[in-house]
C-alpha cells in the first residue's frame, strides 16, 4: 500500500462516549483514593481511641470521685460541726463543775457571811455574831454541822454548773467568733478587741444565767440552811418554792442576778483574755501553759469580784426573801438601801475575804480546766488568738 493510500484513509473519530468513559474512570480512581483515605482514617481513629477513651474515662472517674468526696464532705460537715460543738460544751461544763467542787467550802462560807445580817435581824442559825475570820468560821461550821456541811448544796451546784458553764463558755466563744468575722482582731490590747471581750462576756453571762437560774436559786437556799432545814433536796426544794411562792418564785431575784452577773462576767472574761492574749504575744506559743492560765485567771477573778461583790450580796439577799413562804418581796434598790443603812459599807462587802479565797482559785481552775479540756479534746474554735 502506497503512502497516498494512507493519506486518503478516513480520520479516526473519538466519540464523546469514549471521552466520557475515560473521565469516568478517572473519577472512579479519585473516589477510590478518597474512600481508601477515609477508611484509613477510620481505622486510625478506631486504633487510637483505646488510649483516648481510657484517658477520658479516667478523667470522668476522677471527676466523679471528686464530686462524691465533695458530697461526702458536705454530708459530714454538719456532724463534724456538731462534734465540735459537743466538745466545746463538754469543756465548759466540766471546767465549771470541777472548779466549783474544789472551792465549795469557801463558796458556802461566802453565802453564810452574806446572809449573816439577815439571820441576825430575823433570828436563826448561821455564823455567830461578830466578825469571824475564815479559819474560825470554817471550824464553827464543822463543829455545828459536821465536815460534810462544807459541801452542803454542792450537788445542786454541780447540776447547776454543768449547763451554766457549758452555755457560758459556748456563747462567749461564738460571740467572739462572729464579731471577729465582721471586725478582725487588731491586737491583744486594742480597744476594739477589749470591747469585743466585754460584750461577749456579758452576753454569755446573761444567756447562761437565764437558762440555769432556778438551779442557782435552789443552790443558794440549800447552802444557806444551817441547823434549821426547810429543804431536803433539789426536787423537793423546787416543789416547795412553787407551792409557797408560785412558779415566779423560781426566778426571784433574777433581775438583780443579771445586774451582777453581766458586768461580773464581762469584766472576768475581758481581764482574762486580755492578759492571756497579751502574754502569749510575747512568746512563741499558740496556747497558754497551765501556769499562765492559773495566773491570768486569778488576776481576772480578783478584778471582777472586787468590782461587783456588793451586787452579788444584794442578789443573794433577794434570793432568800421568800424562803419559808414569808417576807414581803423587796426590790434591788430597797435591799441595797437596807443593807447600807443597817450594816454600812462593810456590810456591802461582808464575805469579800472568803470570796477572794474562793474566786481567785475558782476562776483560775475554771479557765485552766477549760483550756486543758479544749486542748485534750482537739477543739479548734478560738484555740489560739482570742
C-alpha positions as CSV (number, residue, x, y, z in Angstrom):
1,X,0.0,0.0,0.0
2,X,1.3,3.3,-1.1
3,X,1.7,6.5,1.0
4,X,-1.2,8.0,-1.0
5,X,-3.5,5.4,0.3
6,X,-2.6,6.2,3.9
7,X,-3.1,9.8,3.1
8,X,-6.6,9.1,1.9
9,X,-7.7,6.9,4.9
10,X,-10.6,8.4,6.8
11,X,-9.6,10.1,10.1
12,X,-10.2,8.2,13.2
13,X,-13.1,9.7,15.2
14,X,-13.1,10.0,19.1
15,X,-16.7,9.7,20.2
16,X,-17.9,11.7,23.1
17,X,-18.8,8.5,24.8
18,X,-15.2,7.3,24.7
19,X,-14.1,10.6,26.4
20,X,-16.8,10.2,29.0
21,X,-15.6,6.7,29.6
22,X,-12.1,7.9,30.2
23,X,-13.3,10.7,32.5
24,X,-15.5,8.3,34.4
25,X,-12.6,6.0,35.0
26,X,-10.5,8.9,36.3
27,X,-13.4,10.0,38.7
28,X,-13.6,6.4,39.9
29,X,-10.0,6.3,40.7
30,X,-10.2,9.6,42.6
31,X,-13.2,8.4,44.5
32,X,-11.5,5.2,45.4
33,X,-8.5,7.1,46.7
34,X,-10.8,9.1,48.9
35,X,-12.5,6.0,50.1
36,X,-9.2,4.4,50.9
37,X,-8.1,7.5,52.8
38,X,-11.4,7.7,54.8
39,X,-11.1,4.0,55.6
40,X,-7.5,4.6,56.8
41,X,-8.6,7.5,58.9
42,X,-11.4,5.4,60.4
43,X,-9.0,2.6,61.1
44,X,-6.6,5.0,62.7
45,X,-9.4,6.5,64.7
46,X,-10.5,3.0,65.7
47,X,-7.0,2.2,66.7
48,X,-6.4,5.4,68.6
49,X,-9.5,5.6,70.8
50,X,-8.5,3.0,73.4
51,X,-5.9,5.4,74.8
52,X,-8.1,8.5,74.3
53,X,-11.1,6.7,75.6
54,X,-9.2,5.4,78.6
55,X,-7.9,8.9,79.4
56,X,-11.4,10.3,79.1
57,X,-12.9,7.5,81.2
58,X,-10.2,8.1,83.8
59,X,-10.9,11.8,83.8
60,X,-14.6,11.2,84.2
61,X,-13.9,8.7,87.0
62,X,-11.7,11.2,88.8
63,X,-14.3,13.9,88.4
64,X,-17.0,11.5,89.7
65,X,-14.8,10.7,92.7
66,X,-14.2,14.4,93.4
67,X,-17.9,15.0,93.3
68,X,-18.5,12.1,95.6
69,X,-15.9,13.4,98.0
70,X,-17.5,16.9,97.9
71,X,-20.9,15.4,98.6
72,X,-19.4,13.3,101.4
73,X,-17.7,16.3,102.9
74,X,-21.0,18.3,102.7
75,X,-22.9,15.4,104.3
76,X,-20.4,15.1,107.1
77,X,-19.8,18.8,107.7
78,X,-22.8,19.0,110.0
79,X,-21.9,16.0,112.0
80,X,-18.3,17.3,112.3
81,X,-19.6,20.7,113.4
82,X,-21.9,19.0,115.8
83,X,-19.0,17.1,117.3
84,X,-17.0,20.3,117.7
85,X,-19.9,22.0,119.5
86,X,-20.4,19.0,121.7
87,X,-16.7,19.1,122.7
88,X,-16.9,22.8,123.3
89,X,-20.0,22.4,125.6
90,X,-18.3,19.5,127.4
91,X,-15.2,21.5,128.0
92,X,-17.2,24.4,129.6
93,X,-19.4,22.2,131.7
94,X,-16.5,20.1,133.1
95,X,-14.5,23.3,133.8
96,X,-17.3,24.9,135.8
97,X,-18.3,21.8,137.8
98,X,-14.7,20.9,138.7
99,X,-13.9,24.4,139.7
100,X,-16.9,24.8,141.9
101,X,-16.3,21.4,143.6
102,X,-12.8,22.5,144.5
103,X,-13.9,25.7,146.1
104,X,-17.3,24.6,147.6
105,X,-16.4,25.1,151.3
106,X,-15.4,28.7,150.6
107,X,-18.4,29.3,148.4
108,X,-20.7,28.2,151.3
109,X,-18.8,30.3,153.7
110,X,-19.3,33.3,151.5
111,X,-23.0,32.7,151.4
112,X,-23.2,32.4,155.2
113,X,-21.3,35.7,155.6
114,X,-23.6,37.4,153.1
115,X,-26.8,36.4,154.8
116,X,-25.5,36.6,158.3
117,X,-27.1,40.1,158.7
118,X,-30.4,38.5,157.8
119,X,-30.1,35.8,160.4
120,X,-29.1,38.5,163.0
121,X,-32.1,40.6,162.1
122,X,-34.7,37.8,161.9
123,X,-33.1,35.3,164.3
124,X,-32.0,31.8,163.3
125,X,-28.8,29.9,162.6
126,X,-25.7,30.9,160.7
127,X,-22.4,32.2,161.9
128,X,-22.2,33.6,165.4
129,X,-22.4,37.3,166.0
130,X,-19.2,39.3,165.4
131,X,-16.5,39.2,162.8
132,X,-15.1,35.7,162.5
133,X,-12.0,35.0,160.4
134,X,-12.2,32.5,157.6
135,X,-10.5,29.8,159.6
136,X,-12.7,30.3,162.7
137,X,-15.8,30.4,160.5
138,X,-14.9,27.1,158.9
139,X,-14.2,25.5,162.3
140,X,-17.6,26.8,163.5
141,X,-19.4,25.2,160.6
142,X,-17.7,21.9,161.1
143,X,-18.4,21.8,164.8
144,X,-22.0,22.8,164.5
145,X,-23.0,20.9,161.3
146,X,-20.2,18.4,160.6
147,X,-17.5,18.2,157.9
148,X,-19.8,17.4,155.1
149,X,-21.7,20.7,155.7
150,X,-18.8,22.5,154.0
151,X,-20.1,20.9,150.7
152,X,-23.7,21.5,151.5
153,X,-25.5,22.3,148.3
154,X,-22.6,21.2,146.2
155,X,-24.7,18.5,144.4
156,X,-27.1,21.1,143.1
157,X,-24.0,23.3,142.4
158,X,-22.7,20.7,140.0
159,X,-26.1,20.2,138.5
160,X,-26.3,23.9,138.0
161,X,-22.8,24.4,136.8
162,X,-22.8,21.8,134.0
163,X,-25.4,23.6,131.9
164,X,-24.5,27.1,133.2
165,X,-20.8,26.9,132.4
166,X,-21.3,24.9,129.2
167,X,-23.7,27.6,127.9
168,X,-21.4,30.4,129.3
169,X,-18.2,29.3,127.5
170,X,-20.1,28.3,124.4
171,X,-21.9,31.6,123.9
172,X,-18.7,33.5,124.7
173,X,-16.7,31.6,122.1
174,X,-19.3,32.0,119.4
175,X,-20.0,35.7,120.0
176,X,-16.2,36.2,119.8
177,X,-16.0,34.3,116.6
178,X,-18.9,36.1,114.9
179,X,-17.5,39.5,116.0
180,X,-14.0,38.7,114.6
181,X,-15.5,37.8,111.2
182,X,-17.1,41.2,111.0
183,X,-14.3,43.1,112.7
184,X,-10.9,41.3,112.5
185,X,-8.7,41.4,115.6
186,X,-6.4,44.4,115.9
187,X,-4.2,43.1,118.6
188,X,-4.4,41.7,122.2
189,X,-4.5,45.2,123.8
190,X,-6.5,47.0,121.1
191,X,-9.6,48.8,122.4
192,X,-11.8,47.1,119.8
193,X,-10.7,43.7,121.0
194,X,-11.2,44.5,124.7
195,X,-14.7,45.8,123.8
196,X,-15.4,42.5,122.0
197,X,-14.4,40.5,125.0
198,X,-16.6,42.7,127.3
199,X,-19.6,42.3,125.1
200,X,-19.1,38.6,124.5
201,X,-18.6,38.0,128.3
202,X,-21.7,40.0,129.2
203,X,-23.8,38.2,126.6
204,X,-22.5,34.8,127.8
205,X,-23.4,35.6,131.4
206,X,-26.9,36.8,130.5
207,X,-27.6,33.7,128.4
208,X,-26.2,31.2,130.9
209,X,-27.9,32.9,133.9
210,X,-31.3,33.0,132.3
211,X,-31.1,29.3,131.4
212,X,-30.0,27.9,134.7
213,X,-31.3,30.4,137.2
214,X,-33.8,28.2,139.1
215,X,-31.0,25.8,139.9
216,X,-28.9,28.8,141.2
217,X,-31.7,29.9,143.4
218,X,-32.2,26.4,144.9
219,X,-28.4,26.1,145.4
220,X,-28.4,29.3,147.4
221,X,-31.2,28.2,149.6
222,X,-29.8,24.8,150.2
223,X,-26.4,26.3,151.1
224,X,-27.9,28.9,153.3
225,X,-29.6,26.3,155.6
226,X,-27.8,25.6,158.8
227,X,-29.4,23.6,161.6
228,X,-32.9,24.5,160.5
229,X,-33.8,22.5,157.4
230,X,-36.6,23.7,155.2
231,X,-35.5,22.0,152.0
232,X,-34.1,18.5,151.7
233,X,-33.1,18.3,148.0
234,X,-33.3,19.8,144.6
235,X,-36.6,18.4,143.5
236,X,-38.3,18.9,146.9
237,X,-36.9,22.5,147.1
238,X,-38.3,23.3,143.6
239,X,-41.7,21.9,144.5
240,X,-41.8,23.8,147.8
241,X,-40.9,27.0,146.2
242,X,-43.6,26.7,143.5
243,X,-46.1,25.7,146.2
244,X,-45.3,28.6,148.5
245,X,-44.3,31.3,146.1
246,X,-45.6,30.3,142.7
247,X,-43.7,29.5,139.6
248,X,-42.3,33.0,139.6
249,X,-40.6,32.2,142.9
250,X,-38.1,30.1,140.9
251,X,-36.9,33.4,139.3
252,X,-37.0,35.5,142.4
253,X,-34.0,37.9,142.2
254,X,-33.3,37.2,138.5
255,X,-33.1,40.9,137.7
256,X,-30.6,41.5,140.5
257,X,-28.7,38.5,139.4
258,X,-28.4,39.8,135.9
259,X,-27.3,43.2,137.2
260,X,-24.5,41.4,139.0
261,X,-23.6,38.6,136.6
262,X,-23.5,40.5,133.3
263,X,-20.8,43.1,134.4
264,X,-19.0,40.4,136.5
265,X,-18.5,38.0,133.6
266,X,-17.9,40.8,131.2
267,X,-15.0,42.0,133.3
268,X,-13.9,38.5,134.1
269,X,-13.6,37.4,130.5
270,X,-12.2,40.6,129.3
271,X,-9.5,40.7,132.0
272,X,-8.5,37.0,131.5
273,X,-8.5,37.1,127.7
274,X,-6.6,40.4,127.5
275,X,-3.9,39.2,129.9
276,X,-3.8,35.8,128.2
277,X,-3.5,37.2,124.7
278,X,-1.0,39.9,125.8
279,X,1.1,37.3,127.5
280,X,1.0,34.9,124.5
281,X,2.0,37.7,122.2
282,X,5.4,37.9,124.0
283,X,6.0,34.2,123.5
284,X,6.1,31.8,120.5
285,X,3.3,29.7,122.0
286,X,-0.2,29.4,120.4
287,X,-1.9,28.3,123.7
288,X,-1.1,29.1,127.3
289,X,0.6,26.8,129.8
290,X,-1.2,25.7,133.0
291,X,0.7,28.3,134.9
292,X,-0.3,31.1,132.5
293,X,-3.9,30.1,132.8
294,X,-3.8,30.0,136.6
295,X,-2.1,33.3,136.9
296,X,-4.4,35.1,134.4
297,X,-7.5,33.5,135.9
298,X,-6.6,34.5,139.4
299,X,-6.0,38.1,138.4
300,X,-9.2,38.2,136.4
301,X,-11.2,36.9,139.4
302,X,-9.7,39.5,141.7
303,X,-10.6,42.3,139.4
304,X,-14.2,41.2,138.6
305,X,-15.0,40.2,142.2
306,X,-13.9,43.5,143.7
307,X,-15.9,45.4,141.2
308,X,-19.2,43.5,141.5
309,X,-19.2,42.0,145.0
310,X,-21.9,44.3,146.5
311,X,-24.2,43.4,143.6
312,X,-23.7,39.7,144.4
313,X,-24.5,40.3,148.1
314,X,-27.8,42.0,147.2
315,X,-28.6,39.2,144.8
316,X,-28.2,36.6,147.5
317,X,-30.4,38.5,149.9
318,X,-33.1,38.8,147.3
319,X,-33.0,35.1,146.5
320,X,-33.7,34.3,150.2
321,X,-36.5,36.8,150.7
322,X,-39.4,34.4,150.1
323,X,-37.9,31.4,151.9
324,X,-40.5,29.6,154.1
325,X,-43.3,31.5,152.4
326,X,-42.9,34.6,154.5
327,X,-41.5,38.0,153.9
328,X,-42.6,40.8,151.6
329,X,-40.9,40.9,148.2
330,X,-38.3,43.5,148.1
331,X,-36.6,45.3,145.2
332,X,-33.0,45.6,144.4
333,X,-32.9,49.3,145.4
334,X,-34.7,48.8,148.7
335,X,-32.5,45.9,149.7
336,X,-29.4,47.9,148.8
337,X,-30.6,50.8,151.0
338,X,-31.5,48.5,153.9
339,X,-28.0,46.8,153.9
340,X,-26.2,50.1,153.6
341,X,-28.2,51.7,156.5
342,X,-28.1,48.8,158.8
343,X,-24.7,47.4,158.1
344,X,-22.8,50.2,156.4
345,X,-20.2,50.0,153.7
346,X,-18.6,47.0,155.4
347,X,-22.0,45.2,155.1
348,X,-21.9,45.5,151.4
349,X,-18.6,43.7,151.3
350,X,-19.4,41.2,154.0
351,X,-17.7,38.0,153.0
352,X,-15.3,39.5,150.5
353,X,-12.3,37.8,152.1
354,X,-13.7,34.2,151.6
355,X,-14.9,35.4,148.3
356,X,-11.4,36.2,147.3
357,X,-10.2,32.9,148.7
358,X,-12.9,31.2,146.6
359,X,-12.8,33.3,143.4
360,X,-9.1,33.5,142.9
361,X,-8.5,29.8,142.8
362,X,-12.0,29.1,141.4
363,X,-11.7,31.3,138.3
364,X,-8.1,30.1,137.8
365,X,-9.1,26.5,138.0
366,X,-12.1,27.1,135.7
367,X,-10.0,28.7,132.9
368,X,-7.1,26.3,133.3
369,X,-9.5,23.3,133.1
370,X,-11.3,24.8,130.2
371,X,-8.0,25.3,128.3
372,X,-6.9,21.8,129.2
373,X,-10.2,20.2,128.0
374,X,-10.2,22.1,124.8
375,X,-6.6,21.1,124.0
376,X,-7.3,17.4,125.1
377,X,-10.4,17.1,123.0
378,X,-8.9,18.9,120.0
379,X,-11.3,21.8,120.0
380,X,-10.4,24.3,117.2
381,X,-12.8,27.1,117.9
382,X,-10.8,30.1,119.0
383,X,-8.0,27.7,120.0
384,X,-5.2,30.3,119.9
385,X,-5.7,34.1,119.4
386,X,-8.8,35.3,121.3
